Amino acid sequence: MEQYSFLRQLADSWVLLTLVLFFIGAIIFAWRPGSRPLHRDAAESIFRNEKRPAPEGEEEVE
């Protein structure tokens, strides 16, 4: 039972702190200055060949 108590205390304190810091880092990374064009390009990539077919020789990625 001593190992369980140690792991429970570890998960309640340090692992929780690590996950919160990781989450905040991910949010800061996504909202960093200059990332808007990258996100817009990723969001609109599925519509690139909507008006005309892709040129022959390019394979479709599924």
Buried (B, 14 or more C-beta within 10 A) or exposed (E): EEEEEEEEEEEEEEEEEEEEEEEEEEEEEEEEEEEEEEEEEEEEEEEEEEEEEEEEEEEEEE
